Amino acid sequence: MSFPPCPQCNSEYVYEDQNNLVCPECAHEWDPNAVDTDDVINVKDANGTLLADGDKVTVAKDLKIKGSSQVIKIGTKAVIRRVLDKKDHELDCKVDGVGEMMVTAKFVKKA
């Protein structure tokens, strides 16, 4: 029976101890059946609702587009294609009438 390598030191010498796996090299113990929540990105909209890929949102305020004289009006609908782990523009969206663009999550509301 083979076990996955240690998540801390990538050692292949892992053994089972009751419900946990143990690495003898770094002494790290973990539950192989536990859900890893570190990979989940938590991005919230203007109302504090969690956003995910595929969610439909509306723009909560008029937004100027950088490098253009165009403005995205309040109430414009968009579909989130991806939620990213960035500080300034967390959402990769398809905005109606504008096209593909990155949007900051605090300027949208979940529809």
Secondary structure, 3 states (H helix, E strand, C coil): CCCCCCCCCCCCCCEEECCEEECCCCCCEECCCCCCHHHCCCEECCCCCEECCCCEEEECCCEECCCCCCEECCCCEEEEEEECCCCCCCEEEEECCCEEEEECHHHEEEC
